[in-house]
């Protein structure tokens, strides 16, 4: 994509204070979008907004956001649309659930992740729709996982609930197309975020190897032979948010170095 491909676009990004969300916000801003950043940590949000402005991007709006609270979601979307003068792009990013197989997670874990990941997306989209329609259309991009294509070991919550989000996105793509609103997913895996590094440290400690050895072992299962970066996920989100993807809706794009073998 060329610099400025998102100039004039107004975007909200959830979970934007760190990890994939921050990388997405930074990339959208680097392409000229005006961004509204939402997350729980106001200190991290302020730091992310300052970094975007220091890098020459448009000054972001930011506000505290609790994705488990309907009132917080409604207030964030309304204040973001007001600050930006409308909305063109919505990026739903909630981060991953706690790890564990079926017998390691409780009913409460399922309910909490349903609230955090699934219902938050429903509520964000519902609140954003009037603003997207007022703009004449727009793009919704959900950050999911390759677990929508094939189950991953040890993450039953992701395997169970992220495919549900993919189903929701496919339905929304059909229903919102007449309004000029596109709905797509990015499905990352094997991306080196802080969460991934924490997991690699746990593996290294368990297997009594170095962090570098644990990382190398993880990379051996990836056809491209390395872990991905948050910037690579962010670039895909920026593409789907842009007019360059104007004929793409209802799609789920793998960003995993070839790790998922499903068709």
N, C-alpha and C positions, 0 to 999 in steps of 0.2 A: 504494500500500500504506500501511496505517496504521502508526504507530510501534508497535513491539513485536510485529509480525507474526511474528517468528521467536523470540520469547521462549521460552526453555527448549530451543531447538534447539542441538545441539553439532555444529560444522562444522570440517572441515579444508580448508584452502586451500593449494594448492601454488603456487610462484612468487609468494609473497605479500609479498615485500620491497619491491616497487616496481611501477609501471605498473598494468596491469589487475588483477593479483593483489592488490596493496595496496588498490586502490579497492574490489575485491570484499570483502576482509576488513573494511574500514572500514564498508561498507554493511551487511554481515551483522551486525556488532557493533552498529551504530546501530539495527538492528531487534530487538535483544535477544539475538542468538545468542552463545554462547560459542565462540570461534574458536581453532583451532590453526593457526599459521602456519609454513610450511616454505619454505626457500629456501637457497641456498648461502651468502649473505652474512649472517653473524650480526650484524654492525653494523647493516645495513639492517633486519633483522628486529627487533632491539631497538628501533630508532627507530620502526618501524611499530607495534609493540606499545605503546610509550609514547604515541604519538599517539592510538591507539584508546582507551586508558585515560583520557588527558587530555580526550578528547571526551565522556567519560561512559559509554563502552561497557564491557561486562564485561572484566575483565583477561584478555588472551589468553595462551595457552601458545604458545611458539615453540621451534623446534629446527632446527638445520642439517639440510639435506636435499639429497642429490645424486641427482637423478632418473635418472641413468645407472647407479646401483649398487643391485642388489636388496636388499642388506643394509641400506643406508641407508633405503630405502623401508619395509622391514618394521619397522625400529626406529622410524621416525617415526610410522607409523600406530599401532603398539602403544603408544608413549609418549603420543601424542595421546589415544587412547581412554582410557588410564589417567588422564591429567590431567583430562580432561573428564567422566569417568564414563560413557563410551559415545560413540556416533556416530549422528547423524541425517542429516548432509549431507556430501557429498564434492564438492569443486570441483577438477577437474583443469585446471590452467592451466600450460602449459609455455612460452608465448611463441613467437615466430615463428622460422623457420629463417633461415639466411643467404640473401641474395638471389642470384639468378643463373638464367639459362636452362639448358637441358639440357647444352650443351657447356661451360658454365662451372663445373659441379659434378662432383665425382668420385664414384666408388663409395664411398669413405670418407665423403663428405658424406651420401650416402643412408643408409648404415649408422648413422652418428652420429645423424641426425635420427630414424630409425626407433627407435633405442634411447631417445632423449630424449623423443619425443612419443608414439609408439605403445606400446612395451613398458612405459614408465613408467605409462601409463594402465591397461594390463592388470594390472600389479603392484599399483598403488594399489587398484584395485577388488577384486582378489583378497584383499588383506590386510584391506580394510575390510568385506567382506561379512559375516563372522561378527558384527561389531559392529553393523552395520545390521540384520541379522536379529534379534539380541538385543534391539534397540530396537523391534522390531515393524514395521520398514519404514524408508523414508527416501528421500532424493533424491540422485542423482548428476547433476552438471552439468559438461559438458565445454566448455571455451572453445576454439572452433575458428576458423573463418574463412569468409567467403563463398566461398572457393575450393572448398568442398564443393558449392556450387551452380553455379559457373561458374569455369573456370580464369582465373587472373590473370597478366598478362604479367610475366616476369622472376622468378617464384618457383616453379620447377618442383618443389622439395621440398614446398612447401605443397600444390600442385595434386595431387601424387602421393599423399601420405601422409595428409593431413587427410580426404579422402573415405573412406579406409580406417577412420579413427576414427569417422566417421559411420556406416559399415556396422557396426562393432563395437557402437556405441551402440544401433542399431536392433535388433540381435540380443539384446543385454543387456536392452533394454526388454521384449522378449517373454519371455525366460527368467526375469527377476527379478520380473515383475509378480505372480506368485502369492505372493511373499514381501512384497508391498506396497512394493517398491522401484521408484521411477520413475527413468528415465534420459533426459536431454535434453541438447541442445547449444545454445549461443549462438554465432552466426556473425557476428562483427564485421568491419567494414572501415571505412577512412577515419576512424579514431578517433585523436585527437591524443595519443599517448603519447610518451615520450622516444624510442623507436625511430622513430616516425613523424617527429618533428622532426629527428632525425639524417638520415633519408632526404631530407627536404625541404631541409635544408642542402646535401646532396650535389647535389640537383637544381638548387638556386639557384646553386651554384658552377659547375656544368656549363653552365647556360644563361646565366650572368652576369646574374642578376636578384637582387632582394632576397628574403629569406626570406618576407616578407609577400606578394610577388608569386607566389612558388612555392606558398604556401598557397592563395592566391586561385585560382590556376590549377587546383590539385587540387580545390578546392571546386566549380568550374564543372561538373565531371562528376558531381556529386551532386544529385539532384532537390531535396533540401531546402536546397541552396546553402551548406552549411557542413560542417566536420569535426565528428565526434562527440566526446564526452568519455568518459573512463574511468568516470565516475559513471553515465552512461547505460547502459553495458554492465553495470555492477555492479547497477543497479536491475533489469535483466532477469534476472540470475542470482538475485537475492534473491527475485523473484517465483516463478521455477521451483523454488526451494528451499522455498518456503512452502506451507502447506496451501491457499492460494488457487489453486494449480495442481494440486490433488489428482487431477484427471482428465486430466492431460497427461503423456504419456510417449511416447518415441520421436520427439519433435519436434525440429526444428532451426529456431531463431528467428533471423532476420536482424536485425542492428542496424547499419545501414549508410546510413541516410538515403535509401534507395531505390537505392543504387548498383548492386546486382545486378539485372539485368533478367530473369534466368531465372525460369520459372514455379515 
